[in-house]
Amino acid sequence: MRKIVEFSKRKYMGFGSVDLDALNNQLDDIAKEGWVVVSMNSNTWFSGFVVSYTLLIERK
């Protein structure tokens, strides 16, 4: 089974860049639950600012 997950948590109360430490923690949790990341894409605004990441995950 595959799932699409969007990660958009910010560092400073909804402002600033995407919190990469929190993203890494979520990736660790996903791996512990038996999921594997198949694909990871950044989602940007028209100005090129990264606003979120989309993950395609798959059950082992």
Secondary structure, DSSP 4 states (H G I P E B T S, - for coil): -EEEEEE--EEETTEEEE-HHHHHHHHHHHHHTTEEEEEEEEEE-TTS-EEEEEEEEEE-
